[in-house]
Amino acid sequence: MSNKKEFDLEERTAKFGEDIIKFAKKIPQNPITLPLITQLVKAGTSVGANYSPR
C-alpha cells in the first residue's frame, strides 16, 4: 500500500475553498448578493476547516 491517500481529501477540500473564494469575487456586489456571497464563502471554506483525517 502506498503512502499517498487514495482520495487526498485534505488537498481537495483546501482547493475547493480556494475555488469558492475565486468564484465569489466574480459575483456582482449589491445589497441582495452581499449576504449571499458571505454565506457562500463561509459554507464553502468550512468544509476544509472541519475536515479532520482519522
Distance bins in CASP14 RR format, pairs under 12 A and 6 or more apart:
PFRMAT RR
TARGET T0000
AUTHOR 0000-0000-0000
RMODE 2
METHOD distances of the structure
MODEL  1
2 8 0 0 0 0 0 1 0 0 0 0 0
4 10 0 0 0 0 0 1 0 0 0 0 0
4 11 0 0 0 0 0 1 0 0 0 0 0
5 11 0 0 0 0 1 0 0 0 0 0 0
5 12 0 0 0 0 1 0 0 0 0 0 0
5 13 0 0 0 0 0 1 0 0 0 0 0
5 51 0 0 0 0 0 1 0 0 0 0 0
5 53 1 0 0 1 0 0 0 0 0 0 0
5 54 0 0 0 0 0 1 0 0 0 0 0
6 12 0 0 0 0 0 1 0 0 0 0 0
6 53 0 0 0 0 0 1 0 0 0 0 0
7 13 0 0 0 0 0 1 0 0 0 0 0
7 51 0 0 0 0 0 1 0 0 0 0 0
7 53 0 0 0 0 0 1 0 0 0 0 0
8 14 0 0 0 0 0 1 0 0 0 0 0
8 15 0 0 0 0 1 0 0 0 0 0 0
8 16 0 0 0 0 0 1 0 0 0 0 0
8 51 0 0 0 0 0 1 0 0 0 0 0
8 53 0 0 0 0 0 1 0 0 0 0 0
9 15 0 0 0 0 0 1 0 0 0 0 0
9 16 0 0 0 0 1 0 0 0 0 0 0
9 47 0 0 0 0 1 0 0 0 0 0 0
9 48 0 0 0 0 1 0 0 0 0 0 0
9 50 0 0 0 0 0 1 0 0 0 0 0
9 51 1 0 0 1 0 0 0 0 0 0 0
9 52 0 0 0 0 0 1 0 0 0 0 0
9 53 1 0 0 1 0 0 0 0 0 0 0
9 54 0 0 0 0 0 1 0 0 0 0 0
10 16 0 0 0 0 0 1 0 0 0 0 0
10 47 0 0 0 0 0 1 0 0 0 0 0
10 48 1 0 0 1 0 0 0 0 0 0 0
10 49 0 0 0 0 0 1 0 0 0 0 0
10 50 0 0 0 0 0 1 0 0 0 0 0
10 51 1 0 0 1 0 0 0 0 0 0 0
10 52 0 0 0 0 1 0 0 0 0 0 0
10 53 1 0 0 1 0 0 0 0 0 0 0
10 54 0 0 0 0 0 1 0 0 0 0 0
11 17 0 0 0 0 0 1 0 0 0 0 0
11 18 0 0 0 0 0 1 0 0 0 0 0
11 48 0 0 0 0 0 1 0 0 0 0 0
11 51 0 0 0 0 0 1 0 0 0 0 0
11 53 0 0 0 0 0 1 0 0 0 0 0
12 18 0 0 0 0 0 1 0 0 0 0 0
12 19 0 0 0 0 0 1 0 0 0 0 0
12 47 0 0 0 0 1 0 0 0 0 0 0
12 48 0 0 0 0 1 0 0 0 0 0 0
12 51 0 0 0 0 1 0 0 0 0 0 0
13 19 0 0 0 0 0 1 0 0 0 0 0
13 20 0 0 0 0 0 1 0 0 0 0 0
13 44 0 0 0 0 1 0 0 0 0 0 0
13 45 0 0 0 0 1 0 0 0 0 0 0
13 46 0 0 0 0 1 0 0 0 0 0 0
13 47 1 0 1 0 0 0 0 0 0 0 0
13 48 1 1 0 0 0 0 0 0 0 0 0
13 49 0 0 0 0 1 0 0 0 0 0 0
13 50 0 0 0 0 1 0 0 0 0 0 0
13 51 1 0 1 0 0 0 0 0 0 0 0
13 52 0 0 0 0 0 1 0 0 0 0 0
13 53 0 0 0 0 0 1 0 0 0 0 0
14 20 0 0 0 0 0 1 0 0 0 0 0
14 21 0 0 0 0 0 1 0 0 0 0 0
14 44 0 0 0 0 0 1 0 0 0 0 0
14 45 0 0 0 0 1 0 0 0 0 0 0
14 47 0 0 0 0 1 0 0 0 0 0 0
14 48 1 0 0 1 0 0 0 0 0 0 0
14 49 0 0 0 0 1 0 0 0 0 0 0
14 51 0 0 0 0 1 0 0 0 0 0 0
15 21 0 0 0 0 0 1 0 0 0 0 0
15 22 0 0 0 0 0 1 0 0 0 0 0
15 44 0 0 0 0 0 1 0 0 0 0 0
15 45 0 0 0 0 0 1 0 0 0 0 0
15 47 0 0 0 0 0 1 0 0 0 0 0
15 48 0 0 0 0 1 0 0 0 0 0 0
16 22 0 0 0 0 0 1 0 0 0 0 0
16 23 0 0 0 0 0 1 0 0 0 0 0
16 41 0 0 0 0 0 1 0 0 0 0 0
16 43 0 0 0 0 0 1 0 0 0 0 0
16 44 1 0 0 1 0 0 0 0 0 0 0
16 45 0 0 0 0 1 0 0 0 0 0 0
16 46 0 0 0 0 0 1 0 0 0 0 0
16 47 1 0 0 1 0 0 0 0 0 0 0
16 48 1 0 0 1 0 0 0 0 0 0 0
16 49 0 0 0 0 0 1 0 0 0 0 0
16 51 0 0 0 0 1 0 0 0 0 0 0
17 23 0 0 0 0 1 0 0 0 0 0 0
17 24 0 0 0 0 1 0 0 0 0 0 0
17 40 0 0 0 0 0 1 0 0 0 0 0
17 41 0 0 0 0 1 0 0 0 0 0 0
17 42 0 0 0 0 0 1 0 0 0 0 0
17 43 0 0 0 0 1 0 0 0 0 0 0
17 44 1 0 1 0 0 0 0 0 0 0 0
17 45 1 0 1 0 0 0 0 0 0 0 0
17 46 0 0 0 0 1 0 0 0 0 0 0
17 47 1 0 0 1 0 0 0 0 0 0 0
17 48 1 0 0 1 0 0 0 0 0 0 0
17 49 0 0 0 0 1 0 0 0 0 0 0
17 50 0 0 0 0 0 1 0 0 0 0 0
17 51 0 0 0 0 0 1 0 0 0 0 0
18 24 0 0 0 0 0 1 0 0 0 0 0
18 25 0 0 0 0 0 1 0 0 0 0 0
18 41 0 0 0 0 0 1 0 0 0 0 0
18 44 0 0 0 0 0 1 0 0 0 0 0
18 45 0 0 0 0 1 0 0 0 0 0 0
18 47 0 0 0 0 0 1 0 0 0 0 0
18 48 0 0 0 0 0 1 0 0 0 0 0
19 25 0 0 0 0 0 1 0 0 0 0 0
19 26 0 0 0 0 0 1 0 0 0 0 0
19 40 0 0 0 0 0 1 0 0 0 0 0
19 41 0 0 0 0 0 1 0 0 0 0 0
19 44 0 0 0 0 1 0 0 0 0 0 0
19 45 0 0 0 0 0 1 0 0 0 0 0
19 47 0 0 0 0 0 1 0 0 0 0 0
19 48 0 0 0 0 0 1 0 0 0 0 0
20 26 0 0 0 0 0 1 0 0 0 0 0
20 27 0 0 0 0 0 1 0 0 0 0 0
20 37 0 0 0 0 0 1 0 0 0 0 0
20 38 0 0 0 0 0 1 0 0 0 0 0
20 39 0 0 0 0 0 1 0 0 0 0 0
20 40 1 0 0 1 0 0 0 0 0 0 0
20 41 1 0 0 1 0 0 0 0 0 0 0
20 42 0 0 0 0 1 0 0 0 0 0 0
20 43 0 0 0 0 1 0 0 0 0 0 0
20 44 1 0 1 0 0 0 0 0 0 0 0
20 45 1 0 0 1 0 0 0 0 0 0 0
20 46 0 0 0 0 0 1 0 0 0 0 0
20 47 0 0 0 0 1 0 0 0 0 0 0
20 48 0 0 0 0 0 1 0 0 0 0 0
20 49 0 0 0 0 0 1 0 0 0 0 0
21 27 0 0 0 0 0 1 0 0 0 0 0
21 37 0 0 0 0 0 1 0 0 0 0 0
21 38 0 0 0 0 0 1 0 0 0 0 0
21 40 0 0 0 0 1 0 0 0 0 0 0
21 41 1 0 0 1 0 0 0 0 0 0 0
21 42 0 0 0 0 0 1 0 0 0 0 0
21 43 0 0 0 0 0 1 0 0 0 0 0
21 44 0 0 0 0 1 0 0 0 0 0 0
21 45 1 0 0 1 0 0 0 0 0 0 0
22 40 0 0 0 0 0 1 0 0 0 0 0
22 41 0 0 0 0 0 1 0 0 0 0 0
22 44 0 0 0 0 0 1 0 0 0 0 0
22 45 0 0 0 0 0 1 0 0 0 0 0
23 37 0 0 0 0 1 0 0 0 0 0 0
23 40 1 0 0 1 0 0 0 0 0 0 0
23 41 0 0 0 0 1 0 0 0 0 0 0
23 44 0 0 0 0 1 0 0 0 0 0 0
23 45 0 0 0 0 0 1 0 0 0 0 0
24 33 0 0 0 0 1 0 0 0 0 0 0
24 34 0 0 0 0 0 1 0 0 0 0 0
24 36 0 0 0 0 1 0 0 0 0 0 0
24 37 1 0 1 0 0 0 0 0 0 0 0
24 38 0 0 0 0 1 0 0 0 0 0 0
24 39 0 0 0 0 1 0 0 0 0 0 0
24 40 1 0 1 0 0 0 0 0 0 0 0
24 41 1 0 1 0 0 0 0 0 0 0 0
24 42 0 0 0 0 0 1 0 0 0 0 0
24 43 0 0 0 0 0 1 0 0 0 0 0
24 44 0 0 0 0 1 0 0 0 0 0 0
24 45 0 0 0 0 1 0 0 0 0 0 0
25 37 0 0 0 0 1 0 0 0 0 0 0
25 40 0 0 0 0 0 1 0 0 0 0 0
25 41 0 0 0 0 1 0 0 0 0 0 0
26 33 0 0 0 0 0 1 0 0 0 0 0
26 37 0 0 0 0 0 1 0 0 0 0 0
26 40 0 0 0 0 0 1 0 0 0 0 0
27 33 1 0 1 0 0 0 0 0 0 0 0
27 34 0 0 0 0 1 0 0 0 0 0 0
27 35 0 0 0 0 0 1 0 0 0 0 0
27 36 1 0 0 1 0 0 0 0 0 0 0
27 37 1 0 1 0 0 0 0 0 0 0 0
27 38 0 0 0 0 0 1 0 0 0 0 0
27 39 0 0 0 0 0 1 0 0 0 0 0
27 40 0 0 0 0 1 0 0 0 0 0 0
27 41 0 0 0 0 0 1 0 0 0 0 0
28 34 0 0 0 0 0 1 0 0 0 0 0
28 36 0 0 0 0 0 1 0 0 0 0 0
28 37 0 0 0 0 1 0 0 0 0 0 0
29 35 0 0 0 0 0 1 0 0 0 0 0
29 36 0 0 0 0 0 1 0 0 0 0 0
29 37 1 0 0 1 0 0 0 0 0 0 0
29 38 0 0 0 0 0 1 0 0 0 0 0
30 36 0 0 0 0 0 1 0 0 0 0 0
30 37 0 0 0 0 1 0 0 0 0 0 0
31 37 0 0 0 0 0 1 0 0 0 0 0
33 39 0 0 0 0 0 1 0 0 0 0 0
33 40 0 0 0 0 1 0 0 0 0 0 0
33 41 0 0 0 0 0 1 0 0 0 0 0
34 40 0 0 0 0 0 1 0 0 0 0 0
34 41 0 0 0 0 0 1 0 0 0 0 0
35 41 0 0 0 0 0 1 0 0 0 0 0
35 42 0 0 0 0 0 1 0 0 0 0 0
36 42 0 0 0 0 0 1 0 0 0 0 0
36 43 0 0 0 0 0 1 0 0 0 0 0
37 43 0 0 0 0 0 1 0 0 0 0 0
37 44 0 0 0 0 0 1 0 0 0 0 0
38 44 0 0 0 0 0 1 0 0 0 0 0
38 45 0 0 0 0 0 1 0 0 0 0 0
39 45 0 0 0 0 0 1 0 0 0 0 0
39 46 0 0 0 0 0 1 0 0 0 0 0
40 46 0 0 0 0 0 1 0 0 0 0 0
40 47 0 0 0 0 0 1 0 0 0 0 0
41 47 0 0 0 0 0 1 0 0 0 0 0
41 49 0 0 0 0 0 1 0 0 0 0 0
42 48 0 0 0 0 0 1 0 0 0 0 0
42 49 0 0 0 0 1 0 0 0 0 0 0
42 50 0 0 0 0 0 1 0 0 0 0 0
43 49 0 0 0 0 0 1 0 0 0 0 0
43 50 0 0 0 0 0 1 0 0 0 0 0
44 50 0 0 0 0 0 1 0 0 0 0 0
44 51 0 0 0 0 0 1 0 0 0 0 0
45 51 0 0 0 0 0 1 0 0 0 0 0
END
